[in-house]
């Protein structure tokens, strides 16, 4: 039996899309390993490692969900070939995150149960992890043949529920961090886009622009509400931080990160429309 490596096509030849995607998916892991080796997580590294391993696992999950809109909006169906690779990578990162969490609790089952039962965040994380394990375990062609195409598709459509649970886990962790809101806002964009796509508005420029602005606004409101509920911060003051240059000294506000994410797809839709236009096609033929 011949092994087909992740960077190869089924015939064994090199696929540049799969190779580039593999490099992109491995980049968070490489950065994380470097930070561990460099001691960037401080005196108590496991605490920071738990948080950031979870963040990166969620980032890769959102990248996996972004494959379909990328194929539709950019007019790039070949990228669908990397969706399975991205899904398996999500599972690997999630399991690493879980192992670090257990290590932080000294592998003590009683301590792990004591921390898990009274809190929603670990429970939601457990449900999300189980969902990812099921999806990862059935991501191979043999599972498709065994379950049938319809059954397999139904099961793998639960990825949206699994992703929602993962985002819920991110929001429910102790403390308040900008990454929580940026990841949630991007998830909202990806889910609402799918609703628009079912209405044949997935590549509509106006719909994409409104989706981007709306998701950014929801992100800003979520951030303000979360800071108010957990730390008692003034809601108008938190919202104003999105337009304050002083806030840039800390980092790019989550709402603006969501705008940047959505703008990439708006620009992609514009570019795709231009490339398909008759004027561009005529110009290309005349120059050829």
C-alpha positions in Angstrom: 0.0 0.0 0.0 1.5 3.3 -1.1 1.5 6.2 1.4 0.2 9.5 0.2 1.7 12.3 2.2 -0.2 15.5 3.1 1.7 17.6 0.5 1.0 15.1 -2.3 -2.0 14.5 -4.6 -3.5 11.1 -4.7 -1.2 10.2 -7.6 1.9 11.0 -5.4 2.8 14.2 -7.2 3.6 17.4 -5.3 0.6 19.7 -4.8 1.6 23.3 -4.1 -1.8 24.2 -2.5 -1.5 21.4 0.0 2.1 22.1 0.7 1.5 25.8 1.4 -1.5 25.0 3.5 0.4 22.4 5.5 3.1 25.1 6.2 0.4 27.6 7.3 -1.2 25.0 9.6 2.1 24.0 11.2 3.2 27.7 11.7 1.2 28.1 15.0 2.7 24.9 16.4 6.2 26.0 15.4 5.7 29.4 17.0 4.3 27.8 20.1 7.3 25.4 20.4 9.7 28.4 20.0 7.9 30.3 22.7 8.2 27.4 25.1 11.9 26.9 24.3 12.6 30.6 24.7 10.7 30.8 28.0 8.2 33.4 26.8 5.5 32.0 29.0 7.2 33.2 32.2 7.7 31.7 35.6 4.6 29.4 35.4 4.7 28.4 31.8 1.9 25.8 31.9 -0.7 28.5 32.6 0.3 30.5 29.5 0.7 27.3 27.5 -2.9 26.2 28.3 -4.3 29.5 27.2 -2.3 30.0 23.9 -2.6 26.3 22.8 -6.3 26.8 23.1 -6.2 30.0 21.1 -4.2 28.5 18.3 -6.5 25.4 18.2 -9.4 27.8 17.8 -7.6 29.8 15.1 -7.0 26.7 13.0 -10.6 25.7 13.5 -11.7 29.0 12.1 -9.2 28.6 9.2 -10.9 25.2 8.4 -14.3 26.9 8.4 -12.9 29.7 6.1 -12.1 27.2 3.3 -15.6 27.1 1.9 -16.1 30.9 1.7 -12.6 31.2 0.2 -13.5 28.7 -2.5 -16.8 30.5 -3.3 -15.7 34.1 -3.0 -12.3 33.9 -4.6 -13.5 31.5 -7.3 -10.9 28.9 -6.2 -12.6 25.5 -5.9 -9.2 23.7 -5.7 -8.7 25.0 -2.2 -11.5 22.6 -1.0 -8.9 19.9 -1.3 -7.2 21.1 1.9 -10.4 21.2 4.1 -9.8 17.7 5.5 -6.2 18.4 6.3 -7.2 21.5 8.2 -9.8 19.5 10.2 -7.3 16.8 11.2 -4.9 19.6 12.3 -7.5 21.2 14.5 -8.0 17.8 16.3 -4.2 17.5 16.8 -3.9 21.0 18.3 -7.0 20.5 20.5 -5.5 17.2 21.9 -2.3 19.0 22.6 -4.2 21.7 24.4 -6.0 19.1 26.5 -2.8 17.4 27.4 -1.3 20.7 28.6 -4.4 21.3 30.6 -4.0 17.9 32.3 -0.3 18.6 32.9 -1.2 21.9 34.5 -3.4 20.0 37.0 -0.5 17.5 37.6 -2.4 14.7 35.9 -4.5 14.4 39.1 -7.9 13.0 38.2 -9.6 14.3 41.4 -8.2 17.8 40.8 -9.3 17.8 37.2 -12.8 16.6 38.1 -13.0 19.1 40.9 -12.2 22.0 38.5 -14.4 20.7 35.7 -17.7 19.8 37.3 -18.6 23.3 38.9 -17.6 25.3 35.8 -19.1 25.6 32.3 -15.9 26.3 30.4 -14.3 22.8 30.8 -17.6 21.0 30.3 -18.1 22.9 27.0 -14.5 22.2 26.0 -15.1 18.5 26.7 -18.1 18.4 24.4 -16.3 20.2 21.7 -13.3 17.9 22.0 -15.4 14.8 21.8 -17.1 16.3 18.7 -13.7 16.9 17.1 -12.5 13.4 17.9 -15.7 11.9 16.2 -15.2 14.1 13.1 -11.5 13.4 12.9 -12.1 9.7 13.3 -14.5 9.7 10.4 -12.6 12.0 8.1 -11.3 9.2 5.9 -12.7 7.7 2.7 -13.4 4.4 4.4 -15.8 6.2 6.8 -17.6 7.8 3.8 -18.1 4.4 2.2 -19.2 2.8 5.5 -21.7 5.5 6.5 -22.9 6.5 3.1 -22.5 10.0 1.6 -25.7 11.4 3.2 -24.9 10.0 6.7 -21.4 11.2 6.5 -22.4 14.7 5.4 -25.0 14.9 8.2 -22.4 14.0 10.8 -19.8 16.4 9.5 -22.3 19.3 9.4 -22.2 19.1 13.2 -18.8 20.8 12.9 -20.7 24.1 13.2 -22.1 23.0 16.6 -18.6 21.8 17.6 -17.1 25.1 16.6 -19.8 27.0 18.5 -18.9 25.0 21.6 -15.2 25.8 21.1 -16.0 29.5 20.8 -18.2 29.2 24.0 -15.2 27.6 25.8 -13.0 30.5 24.7 -15.5 33.0 26.0 -16.1 31.3 29.3 -12.4 30.9 30.4 -11.3 32.8 33.4 -10.3 36.4 32.7 -11.0 38.7 29.8 -8.7 38.8 26.8 -8.9 40.5 23.3 -8.5 37.2 21.5 -11.9 36.0 22.9 -13.8 38.7 21.0 -11.7 38.6 17.8 -12.2 34.8 17.5 -15.9 35.1 18.3 -16.5 37.9 15.8 -14.7 35.9 13.0 -16.8 32.9 13.9 -20.0 35.0 13.6 -18.8 36.2 10.2 -18.3 32.6 9.0 -21.6 31.3 10.3 -23.7 34.3 9.0 -21.9 34.0 5.6 -23.2 30.4 5.3 -26.8 31.7 5.8 -26.2 34.3 3.2 -24.7 31.7 0.8 -27.8 29.6 1.1 -29.7 32.6 -0.1 -27.2 32.9 -3.0 -25.7 36.1 -1.5 -22.3 34.5 -0.7 -20.5 36.4 -3.3 -22.6 39.6 -3.3 -20.4 42.6 -2.6 -23.1 44.6 -0.7 -23.9 41.6 1.4 -20.3 40.9 2.2 -19.6 44.5 3.1 -22.7 44.6 5.4 -21.7 41.3 6.9 -18.2 42.6 7.7 -19.5 45.8 9.3 -22.3 44.0 11.2 -19.9 41.3 12.6 -17.5 44.1 13.6 -20.2 45.9 15.4 -21.4 42.8 17.2 -17.8 42.1 18.2 -17.5 45.6 19.7 -20.8 45.2 21.6 -19.8 41.8 22.9 -16.5 43.1 24.1 -18.1 46.0 25.9 -20.8 43.8 27.5 -18.2 41.2 28.6 -15.9 43.8 30.2 -18.9 45.3 31.9 -20.3 42.0 33.2 -17.0 40.7 34.4 -15.0 43.7 35.5 -17.6 46.5 35.7 -16.0 48.6 33.0 -18.1 51.4 31.5 -19.7 50.2 28.3 -19.4 53.5 26.3 -15.8 53.8 27.4 -15.0 50.3 26.1 -16.7 51.1 22.8 -14.7 54.3 22.5 -11.5 52.4 22.8 -12.2 51.0 19.3 -11.6 54.6 18.0 -8.7 55.6 20.3 -5.2 55.6 19.0 -4.0 55.0 22.6 -5.6 51.5 22.4 -3.2 50.6 19.5 -0.3 50.6 22.1 -1.9 47.5 23.5 -2.9 45.9 20.2 -5.4 46.1 17.4 -9.0 46.2 18.8 -10.9 42.9 18.1 -13.6 44.8 16.1 -11.0 46.0 13.7 -9.5 42.6 13.4 -12.9 41.3 12.3 -13.1 44.2 9.8 -9.7 43.2 8.4 -10.8 39.6 8.1 -14.0 40.5 6.3 -12.3 43.0 4.1 -10.1 40.3 2.7 -13.2 38.6 1.3 -14.7 41.8 0.0 -11.5 42.5 -1.9 -11.4 38.9 -3.1 -15.0 39.2 -4.4 -14.1 42.4 -6.2 -11.0 40.8 -7.7 -12.9 37.7 -8.8 -15.6 39.8 -10.4 -13.0 41.9 -12.3 -11.3 38.7 -13.5 -14.6 37.3 -14.8 -15.6 40.5 -16.5 -15.9 40.6 -20.3 -13.8 43.8 -20.5 -10.9 42.1 -18.6 -11.2 39.0 -20.7 -11.2 41.1 -23.9 -8.1 43.0 -22.7 -6.3 39.7 -21.9 -7.1 38.3 -25.3 -5.9 41.4 -27.1 -2.6 41.4 -25.2 -2.1 37.7 -25.8 
